[in-house]
Amino acid sequence: MFPRSSEGPSGQQHLPFYNGSFTRPPSSSSASSSRFYFNRQTQQTQVNSNSGPGNLPVYQWEPTSIPLQPATPPVTNSRKRQHSTHSPYHLGKRQRVENFSSDAVFPSFESPPLPPHLVIAGTSLSSPTVCNFPNLSPRSLGHVPSTPETPSSLQSYAEDKVSAQMVELFEACQQQLPDLYRKETYRAQLQKDIQHLYPGARLYLTGSSMSGLGCRSSDADLCLVVRFKKKYEKVINTLSTLLGLLKKCSYVERPLLIRAKVPILRFKKRDSNLEFDLNVNNTVGIRNTFLLRSYTHADIRIRPLMLVIKKWARHCEINDASKGTLSSYTLALMALNYLQSVKPPVLPSLQRDHPAYFDPSLDLDMVPDASQRVPRYISKNKSSLGELFLGFLEHYSSNFRWDSQIISVREARTLPKINSPEWRSKFICVEEPFEKHNVARAVYEKDKFETIKAKFIESYRKLSEKKDLNSLLPLEAIIHKEQTGR
């Protein structure tokens, strides 16, 4: 579809997504080795720990000349719970963090072992690890073989001009480990202060920061899991209490309570450009974070493609749910559904093929480990990054039926629009994979919907004619902004 070139972007190196372990940034004495790979074989650490930034995990860096190895098989022990024989996915007594109805009930973050049917055959159990969630007890985990994600494997999909430009943009803009470390340090300190008001509360880093789809400039999403002090207490009351706390914190500036459908606290880290959105008990965000993270595991093309789609939508001013356009999560689901629909598919439905790992009733503290057990998917589709991006634009320009179809990543297909208020009158219908509501409901004005469609059509025409990503995006300006923070 694009003319092939023998050259890719020179000097670009692929940094794998964050997988629950950190490594210490290199000291100034090692400045000559400024580009490093993250060693996915290092021992996993308790990233969202409960002990504050003083006990953050240790960093360990590995030079780019050494190829990455598959993740080390975790091994742990935990208190056993009985699980029902009547349901293959029942994991014993579940204390759901979404609804705390009694002061006598407190959310348990001690993790039972996964049942035998969830343990992958032939797994190796040799390395003790602590998982990437607060206060998780160790448990036995199976090793999922995976192909190392190296620069050369990404370059094999980037031999044409547009693909090479996409790799260059991705390498320059993707979230780096120091970026994630900065967010985690702040999260740990904030959790420590919140626990003075809500002992036992857990603060989770979610969204693109943890899914592998973040940029250097990405904001950080936080989910506070807390037991309400009184049965009648509302989320908005808790956020109001936290607002008072944040106003007293020396490291917080401009805290603001936003009374949206899912109310949040928005604030910035003082003397930085790092912005946070904090919600209370909206735990589906934790589940879909690790669902997206599992899809980034499935194919090395997902992250660069998603990053370019997000940058394109932001540049076209159609990536802001607060202004009646598409949220980043909606865009991600649209892209995944397109990749599921091409022939041959780039992606399957992970929920359909591995229901136990994405069971909506799975204990919250087991979500990260269950998602890491999904076997690697090997696609027969060898399209380049540029071909996939152009195909994405074409799909929503001419193939997808906005008026009659619902996008369903859960089913890996489109569903017919049903006659209910949730779907019937909506311009764009995108199913949330766990709660099954419409995540594109923010697009409720016809002119905004027409703008979104027009941007797909115009962008497809430009890219197919010019075969140059600069025809859609000011690449140099975007890269400069990501790398300088302004």
TIROVEX-724356 format. One record per atom (N, C-alpha, C): x negated, y negated, z; residue in one letter. Coordinates in steps of 0.001 Angstrom, whole numbers, plus 500000, padded with zeros to 6 digits. Layout:
<pakes>
XYZa
...
</pakes>
This chain:
<pakes>
499181501195500000m
500000500000500000m
499139498744500000m
497984498825500683f
497023497745500669f
495761498204499959f
495046497303499287p
493772497690498687p
492776498067499764p
492087499153499553r
491146499648500553r
489835498881500466r
489238498703501600s
487946498040501667s
486982498947502397s
485745498896502035s
484758499761502682s
484314499214504020s
484707497976504322e
484235497367505546e
485392497087506491e
485172497375507745g
486110496992508786g
485549495775509491g
486187495326510545p
485694494181511290p
484391494521511995p
483358493818511671s
482045494130512241s
481996493745513706s
481260494579514436g
481027494261515836g
482201494483516755g
483305495008516228q
484466495202517080q
484403496574517734q
484749496624518986q
484708497876519724q
486027498060520453q
486457499280520533h
487773499583521102h
487656499925522576h
488348499182523397l
488384499462524831l
489663500189525159l
489585501419525620p
490799502184525900p
491654501516526960p
492914501869526970f
493821501258527914f
493499501713529327f
493914500895530259y
493713501175531674y
494501502408532072y
493875503343532755n
494571504590533096n
494570504885534593n
494465503853535393g
494592504081536827g
493287504003537588g
492164503903536908s
490887503780537584s
490222502485537147s
489485501891538047f
488743500694537712f
487244500992537722f
486498500136537087t
485046500194537182t
484527498792537445t
483472498703538209r
482932497403538603r
482375496660537398r
482733495374537200p
482162494623536080p
480646494555536176p
479973494515535026p
478510494495535051p
477985493220535680p
476866493339536339s
476247492168536939s
475554491352535863s
475098490150536237s
474434489286535273s
473165489919534730s
472571490820535477s
471340491456535027s
471577492393533863s
472832492776533664s
473128493681532554s
473873492961531442s
473633491655531313a
474367490870530327a
474109491335528912a
472958491932528667s
472666492406527321s
473571493543526911s
474159494217527885s
475097495306527582s
476510494847527919s
476919493732527283s
478175493092527668s
479393493855527224s
479272494765526252r
480422495544525813r
480298496962526356r
481316497388527052f
481299498706527673f
482613499419527408f
482555500711527478y
483776501507527486y
484194501739528921y
485479501896529097f
485979502345530401f
485898503857530440f
485272504381531463n
485091505826531575n
486358506471532101n
487109507131531210r
488369507748531606r
488151509029532404r
486878509459532533q
486619510672533300q
486314510367534755q
486235509083535088t
485939508738536468t
487107509089537356t
486786509233538637q
487817509605539602q
488887508530539659q
490155508951539627q
491239507992539744q
491248507426541150q
491775506205541247t
491763505529542527t
493126504968542842t
493294504613544086q
494576504110544523q
494649502628544203q
495096502305543000v
495034500937542524v
496001500043543269v
497282500396543239n
498247499600543985n
498234500032545443n
497109499840546078s
496947500308547449s
497665499374548405s
497744499809549623n
498500499079550623n
497594498302551554n
496307498359551302s
495370497851552291s
494778496501551938s
495217495890550854g
494713494583550516g
493456494646549677g
493016493505549178p
491897493478548230p
490574493916548808p
490475493956550129g
489208494379550703g
488864495818550392g
489874496647550096n
489640498067549824n
489949498426548375n
489737497491547472l
489996497780546065l
489055498850545551l
489471499583544527p
488639500645543983p
487310500123543448p
486378501008543361v
485037500663542884v
485003500706541368v
484275499808540766y
484110499794539322y
482907500636538906y
483031501251537766q
481903501996537206q
481975501863535697q
480912501391535081w
480931501114533644w
480051502110532899w
480452502396531673e
479708503334530848e
479402502675529500e
478167502701529033p
477816502042527777p
478590502619526597p
478738501778525556t
479519502184524397t
478877503303523606t
477598503520523794s
476923504567523028s
477332505965523469s
477945506059524649i
478360507360525162i
479831507557524853i
480206508610524141p
481611508797523800p
482459509065525031p
483714508633524943l
484642508868526040l
485008510336526130l
485286510779527320q
485715512147527545q
487165512149528013q
487837513270527873p
489212513342528371p
489267513106529875p
490418512674530325a
490591512365531740a
490310513594532606a
489684513348533742t
489393514438534664t
490679515005535246t
490799516327535313p
492013516897535892p
492115516581537369p
493198515913537791p
493324515604539192p
493746516811540013p
493324516808541266v
493764517860542166v
494056517243543506v
495148517616544063t
495472517049545341t
496306518024546131t
496544517671547363n
497397518478548218n
498457517583548819n
499593518136549135s
500616517343549783s
501571518246550513s
502362517632551363r
503381518373552079r
504383518942551091r
504713520207551211k
505607520848550268k
507051520595550656k
507882520438549606r
509307520366549805r
509954521456548985r
511027521986549472q
511754522966548698q
512496522265547588q
512623522937546446h
513429522390545373h
514482523407544955h
515594522875544532s
516745523707544245s
516480524621543072s
517031525817543154t
516929526750542038t
518041526549541041t
518962525656541371h
520105525456540474h
519783524488539346h
518822523634539536s
518469522668538500s
516981522727538256s
516543522887537019p
515103522999536745p
514352521719537034p
515053520599537135y
514355519330537340y
514564518786538743y
515249519564539580h
515487519070540925h
514197519167541738h
513876518107542428l
512600518059543140l
512812517985544643l
513821518641545116g
514069518621546544g
514782517355546960g
514670517004548226k
515359515830548737k
514753514578548138k
515565513766547449r
515075512547546815r
515551511343547605r
514641510513548009q
515028509264548645q
514876508189547598q
515979507814546981r
515969506875545862r
515715505465546369r
514716504814545820v
514388503482546307v
515340502431545760v
516135502791544755e
517007501795544151e
518089501322545122e
518575502190545981n
519685501837546852n
519400502283548284n
519143501326549162f
518968501639550567f
520231501193551288f
520956502135551829s
522248501794552413s
522266501878553929s
521199502317554510s
521213502485555965s
519872502097556538s
519912501465557701d
518663501120558365d
517894502359558778d
518578503489558865a
517933504732559274a
517183505385558129a
517434504905556911v
516791505490555736v
515668504573555289v
514517505140555092f
513376504342554654f
512751505015553449f
512393504246552426p
511867504888551222p
510586505659551488p
510569506888551063s
509394507722551268s
508492507651550063s
507208507372550282f
506249507368549195f
505269508518549335f
505649509514550121e
504819510708550167e
505280511649549081e
504377512065548243s
504753512789547043s
504710514289547230s
505806514967546890p
505775516425546884p
505010516916545677p
504563518162545689p
503931518698544481p
504969518877543392p
504533518742542150l
505444519034541055l
505785520516541078l
507031520863540760p
507418522273540721p
506616523045539698p
506546524372539831p
505722525176538920p
506063524981537455p
507360524733537136h
507725524606535723h
507190523333535106h
506705522378535951l
506140521149535422l
504626521220535269l
504014522288535766v
502565522413535678v
502206523061534350v
501371522404533594i
501012522880532269i
500114524103532368i
500420525116531580a
499659526358531621a
498208526118531253a
497314526837531931g
495896526751531610g
495224525510532135g
495848524842533099t
495255523619533583t
494124523910534549t
493228522939534627s
492091523056535532s
492344522217536760s
492050522743537930l
492284522019539166l
490967521928539910l
490295520797539719s
488956520753540293s
488568519444540933s
489217518315540618s
488729517033541116s
489755516347541983s
489396515986543217p
490348515260544059p
490536513855543530p
491772513386543489t
492044512029543051t
493132511423543904t
493189510126543862v
494317509411544439v
494953508636543306v
496261508646543248c
496958508147542067c
497235506654542156c
497650506126541013n
497799504704540833n
499167504201541300n
499525504466542533f
500743503939543118f
500514503808544604f
501214502899545295p
500932502668546699p
501258503856547576p
500341504132548509n
500569505149549530n
500998506500548980n
500431506898547860l
500770508205547321l
499890509254547978l
500522510305548460s
499742511430548944s
499205512197547755s
498033512814547852p
497515513605546750p
498416514790546457p
498347515265545242r
499090516461544860r
498350517170543729r
498725518383543459s
498094519141542389s
498609518673541050s
497684518344540175l
498038517873538835l
497315518712537806l
497982518976536713g
497366519723535635g
496602518806534706g
495599519338534085h
494807518574533125h
495463518640531756h
495747517474531186v
496319517414529853v
495205517110528861v
494851518038528003p
493786517767527045p
494148516580526164p
493183515753525895s
493438514609525022s
492217514337524175s
492456513745523017t
491371513389522124t
490806512050522552t
489501511934522758p
488936510642523163p
489301509565522159p
489688508391522688e
490060507280521831e
488818506414521614e
488166506583520506t
486915505902520230t
487112504887519124t
486189503922518990p
486302502940517926p
486391503583516549p
485631504655516314s
485629505264514985s
487004505825514642s
487724506368515625s
489046506896515319s
490018505780514985s
489884504625515610l
490727503487515264l
490346502932513901l
489063502901513617q
488608502385512334q
489096503238511168q
489378504492511410s
489857505346510326s
491219504920509820s
491922504095510604y
493217503561510181y
493101502102509764y
491884501622509523a
491684500193509279a
490765499931508101a
490961500656507008e
490071500507505866e
490539499448504875e
491783498981504982d
492235497888504118d
492120496571504880d
492294495478504160k
492052494155504737k
492978493843505909k
494278494051505722v
495224493719506788v
494970494574508024v
494704495853507822s
494422496733508956s
493186496281509710s
492140495906508975a
490916495426509617a
491187494151510405a
492031493278509870q
492385492060510593q
493160492385511867q
494004493404511790m
494768493806512972m
493854494343514059m
492859495132513674v
491902495651514651v
491110494509515271v
490697493563514447e
489931492420514954e
490754491619515966e
492018491387515646l
492884490653516556l
493091491437517852l
493295492721517717f
493504493564518889f
492283493569519795f
491108493766519221e
489891493829520025e
489624492523520752e
489998491411520129a
489745490112520743a
490767489766521816a
491987490277521677c
493079489821522540c
493521490828523591c
493160492093523455q
493656493095524398q
493208492790525817q
494040493155526763q
493702492971528168q
492428493719528506q
491524493034529194q
490264493635529612q
490377494109531065q
489478494986531453l
489506495484532826l
489343494378533866l
488468493391533666p
488406492298534641p
489728491543534757p
490488491427533646d
491800490781533699d
492736491562534617d
492724492872534464l
493579493717535285l
493125493704536743l
491837493701536956y
491299493641538315y
491756492359539015y
491760491267538264r
492191489984538832r
493659490059539269r
494493490647538434k
495913490792538777k
496100491698539985k
495330492779540001e
495453493731541110e
495003493119542427e
493932492333542403t
493467491669543616t
494552490768544185t
495185490033543319y
496241489110543722y
497454489885544238y
497818490969543545r
498957491791543968r
498736492354545367r
497528492849545619a
497228493446546914a
497326492426548041a
496809491212547802q
496893490166548821q
498344489764549068q
499109489644547992l
500511489255548120l
501313490318548870l
501062491591548568q
501758492655549288q
501451492597550780q
500217492335551107k
499816492261552519k
500584491165553243k
500777490023552580d
501498488920553213d
503000489203553282d
503541489834552252i
504973490151552248i
505310491139553356i
504383492031553661q
504656493047554678q
504774492466556085q
504372491217556266h
504639490565557548h
506130490310557721h
506826490096556598l
508269489892556628l
509039491191556456l
508539492059555584y
509201493320555271y
508206494469555440y
508019494935556665p
507081496045556881p
507484497258556036p
506520497861555404g
506800499029554576g
507153498697553141g
507293497418552813a
507582497046551426a
506406497416550540a
506699497746549285r
505662498092548317r
505782497171547113r
504660496661546664l
504642495760545526l
503922496450544379l
504616496619543251y
504088497353542114y
503776496400540959y
502641496598540343l
502311495901539110l
502934496683537960l
503789496040537178t
504513496725536114t
504347495969534797t
505163496338533805g
505161495627532536g
503920495894531707g
503604494949530828s
502519495154529871s
501158495295530536s
501000494740531731s
499723494870532444s
499389496327532706s
500421497154532949m
500211498553533282m
500548499504532135m
501319499057531166s
501717499956530077s
500621500131529034s
499615499258529050g
498579499301528030g
498845498357526882g
499916497565526968l
500297496675525872l
500011495208526186l
499234494957527222g
498972493591527634g
497881492907526839g
497976491578526786c
496923490734526210c
496160490070527355c
495086489398527012r
494323488681528037r
495172487584528666r
496099487017527880s
496923485914528369s
498253486375528947s
498484487691529008s
499781488193529454s
500048487840530916s
501299487477531184d
501720487299532560d
501786488666533246d
501916488648534558a
501996489889535317a
503388490039535906a
503973491205535719d
505279491507536300d
505079492310537586d
505852491964538599l
505769492631539880l
507154493114540292l
507219494316540829c
508468494842541380c
508260495101542866c
509026494407543695l
508964494625545135l
510029495648545516l
509597496761546073v
510512497804546542v
510619497649548057v
511821497331548506v
511997496976549908v
513336497496550413v
513361497884551655r
514623498224552303r
515192496946552888r
516427496629552530f
517046495428553068f
517242495567554573f
517075494448555247k
517182494474556709k
518618494725557162k
519570494273556353k
520978494463556693k
521706495022555480k
522764495762555722k
523462496436554635k
523990495458553599k
524433494284554051y
525070493324553144y
524071492370552491y
522804492530552809e
521808491614552253e
521728491762550741e
521597490657550061k
521547490633548611k
520109490428548125k
519869490833546884v
518556490600546277v
518218489117546305v
519205488283546001i
518942486851545925i
518541486298547294i
519105486873548386n
518703486439549733n
517249486792550012n
516857487992549573t
515471488413549769t
514518487517548993t
514880487198547760l
514030486321546948l
513942484924547562l
515040484448548148s
515015483136548797s
514075483149549999s
514090484254550738t
513169484396551870t
511721484417551394t
511495485152550309l
510138485227549759l
509691483881549199l
510633483114548657l
510290481783548152l
509713480920549262l
510327481006550443g
509794480266551577g
508399480717551948g
508165482024551865l
506829482562552158l
505806482050551147l
506151482109549866l
505198481721548816l
504820480240548920l
505758479424549349k
505460477996549478k
504401477734550552k
504225478693551456k
503234478542552513k
501902479202552169k
501863479979551085c
500638480691550716c
499687479759549970c
498471479690550443s
497495478762549855s
497085479157548445s
497268480436548086y
496824480905546773y
497951480899545741y
499113480365546102v
500269480315545202v
500598478868544880v
500981478614543638e
501467477288543291e
502706477394542405e
503546476403542513r
504768476249541717r
505697477461541785r
506022477984542968p
506994479080543037p
508393478577542672p
509121479365541925l
510439478964541435l
511359480172541434l
512552480025541975l
513560481077541961l
514418480915540712l
514442481946539871i
515226481920538636i
516398482872538798i
517608482333538771r
518813483115539017r
519353483688537704r
518632484636537149a
519047485291535918a
519843486549536250a
520211487322535218k
520915488588535447k
520097489477536374k
518785489507536124v
517851490107537079v
517058488943537665v
517456488443538834p
516781487259539386p
515323487545539719p
514498486535539536i
513068486694539767i
512498485475540478i
511342485667541060l
510506484566541509l
509374484411540510l
509204483213540000r
508106482940539075r
507124482002539773r
505843482337539710f
504836481517540359f
503493481742539691f
502550480875540004k
501212480959539428k
500185481145540522k
499107481772540152k
497946481824541038k
497291480461541001k
497034479915542164r
496481478563542234r
495161478468541474r
495006477359540761d
493791477064540000d
493515478107538920d
494568478618538302s
494391479563537202s
495596479472536273s
495505480178535141n
496629480257534212n
497439481537534407n
497144482273535458l
497793483554535678l
499168483355536321l
500208483793535601e
501581483622536059e
502194484974536402e
503053484989537411f
503690486218537878f
505203486061537864f
505893487162537567d
507347487265537730d
507611488412538687d
508289488122539797l
508532489129540821l
510027489396540941l
510418490663540827n
511802491053541052n
511877491963542275n
513086492223542734v
513289493065543905v
514113494294543521v
513549495458543759n
514225496759543599n
514743497022542191n
514195496346541201n
514556496647539815n
513629497753539311n
513775498931539893t
512785499987539706t
512820500632538333t
513853500355537536v
513826500877536170v
512630500297535420v
512173499114535837g
510994498517535213g
509744499348535435g
509673500047536569i
508550500944536821i
508643502152535907i
509844502685535762r
510037503859534903r
509723503536533447r
510240502412532949n
509981502141531534n
508549501677531276n
507877501140532308t
506451500831532163t
505666502095531830t
505953503175532564f
505194504403532345f
505703505190531142f
506933504937530717l
507383505502529445l
506601504870528295l
506504503542528293l
505723502866527253l
504258503280527318l
503751503420528515r
502353503832528661r
502145505225528054r
503125506101528199s
503026507434527602s
503020507353526082s
503783506421525526y
503760506252524075y
502429505683523588y
501786504844524393t
500464504368523979t
499436505490524016t
499669506502524855h
498828507701524870h
498980508491523566h
500175508449522991a
500536509397521938a
499778509171520635a
499435507925520327d
498754507645519059d
497931506377519223d
496721506415518739i
495784505305518937i
496222504030518212i
497140504163517246r
497595502991516484r
498633502162517229r
499218502703518290i
500344502036518932i
499946500682519512i
498873500627520254r
498512499383520939r
498172498251519979r
497303498462518989p
497047497341518076p
498288496924517289p
499112497889516886l
500329497543516162l
501266496720517034l
501466497146518270m
502350496427519182m
501835495016519461m
500530494889519633l
499972493566519917l
500215492617518757l
500009493088517535v
500219492229516366v
501702491865516230v
502589492825516479i
504023492543516403i
504409491470517418i
503874491576518616k
504188490584519640k
503649489208519262k
502406489156518765k
501837487869518356k
502624487272517191k
503031488125516258w
503835487655515123w
505167487082515605w
505857487814516478a
507159487358516967a
507032486077517779a
505972485984518569r
505759484765519350r
505494483577518418r
504693483791517381h
504394482711516440h
505656482287515679h
506532483242515421c
507787482948514709c
508871482404515634c
508563482318516925e
509485481804517931e
510754482654518036e
510570483966517981i
511694484883518179i
511381485880519301i
510502485498520225n
510068486379521311n
510255485691522659n
511504485317522962d
511790484654524231d
513260484867524569d
513517485849525423a
514904486166525779a
515588484986526466a
514833484162527180s
515435483013527861s
515957481976526878s
515511482064525621k
515978481146524582k
516839481853523547k
517367483002523916g
518317483689523060g
517713484515521945g
516427484882522083t
515813485745521072t
515369487056521736t
514343487687521222l
513985489042521633l
512933489050522745l
513184489839523772s
512165490031524807s
511052490924524260s
509906490896524910s
508793491755524486s
509160493224524619s
509930493559525635y
510358494943525826y
511274495382524687y
512187494512524285t
513066494821523148t
512250495035521881t
511281494170521635l
510414494321520461l
509660495640520496l
509178496023521676a
508447497283521806a
509342498462521448a
510587498456521930l
511514499547521625l
511864499566520140l
512001498399519534m
512264498337518096m
511103498939517308m
509890498616517720a
508715499145517027a
508604500655517211a
508840501135518433l
508765502576518684l
509808503329517864l
511020502779517779n
512072503450517029n
511747503499515539n
511137502441515024y
510684502474513634y
509654503586513442y
508693503696514360l
507650504715514237l
508212506128514373l
509342506254515049q
510015507548515148q
510789507883513876q
511150506856513101s
512026507058511944s
511283507259510630s
509991506874510574v
509251507032509318v
509028508514509032v
508728508834507785k
508502510216507364k
507076510376506847k
506293511287507448p
506558511986508713p
506471511022509889p
507106511346511005p
507128510403512132p
505752510194512746p
505512508979513176v
504294508683513935v
504471509115515384v
505703509022515873l
506003509339517266l
507250510207517363l
507318511044518398p
508538511789518695p
509364511023519731p
510418511629520232s
511064511144521442s
510452511893522616s
509683511206523417l
509063511861524571l
510105512284525592l
511155511502525748q
512209511870526700q
512960513118526259q
513180513248524971r
513893514416524461r
513011515659524508r
511742515509524147d
510845516661524080d
510316517085525446d
510251516151526387h
509711516446527721h
510621515840528788h
511860516306528888p
512830515663529788p
512422515672531251p
511702516690531685a
511339516767533107a
510429515623533520a
509585515188532618y
508625514144532957y
509255512756533002y
510432512612532390f
511084511303532336f
512509511367532889f
512734512301533798d
514027512428534445d
514319511140535224d
515442510448534931p
515738509183535630p
515863509338537141p
516100510571537622s
516219510775539060s
514914511247539694s
513841511276538915l
512539511670539438l
512111510702540529l
511596511229541627d
511113510357542694d
510196509290542116d
510393508066542561l
509642506948542015l
508139507154542140l
507712507724543259d
506284507885543481d
505674508981542612d
506498509736541889m
505996510771540992m
505967510311539540m
506518509133539276v
506643508662537898v
505297508566537174v
504264507955537757p
503003507834537015p
502372509173536685p
502406510102537633d
501762511390537396d
502536512229536395d
503867512176536459a
504662512922535493a
504384512434534080a
504273511120533909s
504031510576532573s
502655510973532038s
501683511149532947q
500346511520532500q
500253512986532094q
501260513771532400r
501242515196532061r
501756515473530659r
502291514485529987v
502866514715528665v
501764515149527705v
501899516286527033p
500872516728526085p
500692515727524949p
499495515637524470r
499202514690523396r
499946515078522125r
500513514084521478y
501236514311520231y
500299514030519053y
500221514953518116i
499389514782516929i
500298514558515734i
500281513336515209s
501160512994514094s
500532513391512761s
501381513824511839k
500935514105510473k
500930512838509623k
501448511768510163n
501479510495509445n
500124509805509596n
499464509543508486k
498123508950508504k
498121507536507933k
499267506864507965s
499349505497507445s
498398504573508195s
497875503604507479s
496989502628508105s
497805501678508972s
497111500908509790l
497779499923510629l
498542498910509792l
497924498455508708g
498578497483507844g
499831498042507202g
499768499282506783e
500937499919506179e
502068500047507193e
501731500375508435l
502760500503509463l
503383499149509803l
502568498102509859f
503110496778510163f
504021496303509038f
503572496485507807l
504412496096506673l
505699496924506652l
505589498204506965g
506763499056507023g
507734498627508109g
507205498188509255f
508051497676510340f
508854496473509869f
508189495547509190l
508877494360508676l
509922494742507634l
509573495675506752e
510511496101505717e
511722496804506323e
511474497642507327h
512548498413507946h
513649497503508491h
513238496440509204y
514227495551509787y
514638494427508838y
514031494395507660s
514472493457506622s
515596494041505776s
515499495347505482s
516433495905504489s
517011497271504835s
516358498052505677n
516821499415505930n
517777499527507114n
517463498825508177f
518263498931509399f
519578498169509239f
520669498765509725r
522006498165509657r
522333497508510998r
522088496202511074w
522295495475512314w
523738495545512798w
524678495602511873d
526087495505512241d
526683496819512732d
525987497927512502s
526620499212512817s
525723500210513538s
524469499845513819q
523538500813514395q
522975500347515732q
522745501319516606i
522090501098517900i
520714501753517852i
519695501012518198i
518331501539518250i
518170502368519519i
517776503630519370s
517622504517520521s
516280505229520471s
515335504779521277v
514050505460521420v
514254506792522131v
515213506830523020r
515510508059523757r
515870509197522804r
516620508891521749e
517048509900520787e
516148509954519548e
515211509032519431a
514318508948518254a
515109508759516964a
516191507998517030r
517018507729515853r
517912506537516149r
518731506168515192t
519745505159515451t
521069505844515736t
521865505221516590l
523174505733516947l
524241504810516373l
525419505326516073p
526491504448515600p
526957503522516717p
527208502269516367k
527668501310517368k
529036501745517890k
529168501782519205i
530408502253519805i
531313501078520150i
532581501371520299n
533585500341520527n
533725500050522019n
532745499330522550s
532784498917523950s
532189497522524055s
532553496764525087p
532044495389525223p
530521495305525235p
529869496359525745e
528404496359525819e
527764496306524441e
528462496852523438w
527871496991522107w
528663496314520994w
529955496330521080r
530793495951519938r
530505494548519422r
530422493579520304s
530302492182519886s
528870491678519834s
527906492562520053k
526508492132520106k
525882492156518712k
525049491152518419f
524397491058517118f
523291492107516960f
522562492356518058i
521466493332518028i
521689494314519170i
521585495597518880c
521841496635519877c
520610497523520033c
519980497443521194v
518794498244521501v
519022498911522849v
519038500215522873e
519357500965524081e
518175501024525040e
518420500696526305e
517414500901527343e
517313502412527580e
516114502985527522p
515986504449527518p
516455505152528787p
516501504461529913f
516919505099531156f
518342504707531552f
518636503417531547e
519951502960531992e
520972502879530858e
520481502926529614k
521321503012528412k
522197501791528181k
521797500643528716h
522497499409528372h
521756498698527248h
522287497581526794n
521724496862525654n
520693495845526121n
519420496102525833v
518362495185526271v
518235493973525355v
518979493962524237a
518945492824523313a
520162491924523491a
520819492025524643r
522039491245524851r
521773489737524917r
520510489347525094a
520191487918525140a
520447487236523798a
520467488018522722v
520725487443521392v
522243487394521210v
522850486318521655y
524308486202521605y
524785485052520713y
523850484279520156e
524223483190519256e
523938483609517820e
524889483371516945k
524766483817515564k
523586483158514851k
523331481886515122d
522223481222514435d
520869481794514855d
520745482196516141k
519494482817516591k
519320484186515933k
520412484918515810f
520364486217515147f
519964486069513680f
520534485087513013e
520193484860511604e
518735484440511454e
518230483689512410t
516813483303512386t
515915484525512505t
516260485419513409i
515466486647513599i
515433487450512302i
516581487668511697k
516628488412510440k
515815487709509352k
515934486400509285a
515218485637508251a
513707485752508418a
513229485792509665k
511788485908509909k
511265487263509437k
512048488328509650f
511641489636509147f
511541489615507622f
512548489079506977i
512585489071505503i
511457488228504929i
511293487027505473e
510249486126504973e
508859486704505200e
508634487281506382s
507315487823506702s
506995489044505847s
507981489878505601y
507755491033504732y
507369490585503326y
508054489586502817r
507751489090501463r
506329488526501406r
505961487701502382k
504635487081502381k
503529488127502474k
503673489067503407l
502602490037503620l
502470490987502444l
503576491393501844s
503501492300500699s
502894491611499487s
503063490310499386e
502496489565498252e
501027489222498468e
500701488682499631k
499353488154499870k
498396489180500446k
498931490203501123k
498082491244501719k
496975490639502582k
497374489667503389d
496450488951504269d
497234488551505513d
496771488997506688l
497486488708507917l
497503487220508226l
496553486471507684n
496545485026507885n
497753484348507255n
498427485032506350s
499633484447505762s
500777484399506763s
500655485179507844l
501687485203508881l
501224484604510198l
499928484716510492l
499421484316511795l
498135483506511657l
497964482455512456p
496683481735512494p
495690482515513355p
495028483484512748l
494237484440513523l
493157483777514376l
492403482863513787e
491315482236514537e
491837481469515745e
492941480760515558a
493501479982516669a
493995480897517790a
494617482007517436i
495112482942518444i
493957483556519217i
492936483984518494i
491775484586519155i
491096483584520075i
490945482352519608h
490310481320520436h
491109481074521714h
492437481024521597k
493287480778522758k
493190481930523761k
493175483174523261e
493085484310524166e
491750484340524898e
490691484022524195q
489359484156524790q
488966482991525677q
489579481829525451t
489255480663526265t
490322480333527293t
491509480910527112g
492612480638528033g
493278479306527805g
493041478708526628r
493683477415526347r
493779477191524829r
</pakes>
